[in-house]
């Protein structure tokens, strides 16, 4: 059994709220309960949801209400200890974990309930496996909930971002025909590389909605919104498509980027169109997303940063300057903690 230290590296939130910052420090290593495992993380993804959790701006209970100091829900590592009643997991297995009411993956050693812990298949890198816990698994859930058929059109407003590009790959792997609405040559290249059949640059066209309706012969079968700024107009991409579905995935502050539907005048009811939200996924869907990665159907190109740059990276994420990061726990010396 690995020699488990008494303390470990963690990114701790200071001044929770609009002016928060992340401080790298040492915290006690937690002890797993009877039905929990202790995971030593090798990497964690940095997700925009983490930023909202630290900002405390989305109307959910605050971190402090759970007495949680470290956010994070995209961790990948190795099980180093199991609780007395754990039967399906063992020391040495690679695993992914999440967090909310307990310290999250911005902490090198975390406890994870047995029933919420998924194993990482051989051949799947930690920097891919971590984000699968959130973005890829959520996209699997959203695509399955939409229940589209192979050959149908799936439109991704903001599909060149970290979550969207995983949705594009998964949609393509499921036989759908992805279209991305985004901007920039770099995102165009990335989306085309990973399965987008068309890329509509909203800065280069007068009417991106009209372009999408023309490409889809009247409207998308499904619209998957990961970029919250797209919510006010995303429904328009369904056009005249009977049974078209808009899936809400990206989260943001209340009363911003509002979707307005008026049944008294809107044709969306006549067309049997619908709006649905898919913010979480099941352990089974996490497993499905990991299997897509194992089969080479899901690729990521993360920017990897050391934990000494943690706060800088999170602040850039907060300011919309990056799509996302992965952070390893082995790129910080003891001297940097003093």
Secondary structure, DSSP 8 states (H G I E B T S, - for coil): -----SEEEEEEEES-STT-EEEEEEEE-----TTEEEEEEEEEEE-HHHHHHHHT-SSS--TGGGT-------EEEEEEEE-TT--S--TT-EEEE--SSS--TTBSEEEEEGGG-EE--TT--HHHHHHIIIIIHHHHHHHHHHT--TT-EEEEETTTSHHHHHHHHHHHHTT-EEEEEE--HHHHHHHHHTT-SEEEETTT-S-HHHHHHHHTTS--SEEEE-SGGGHHHHGGGGTT-TT-EEEE-----TTSS-----TTT-STTTTT-EEEE-----HHHHHHHHHHHHTT------EEEEGGGHHHHHHHHHTT--S-EEEESSS--GGGG-
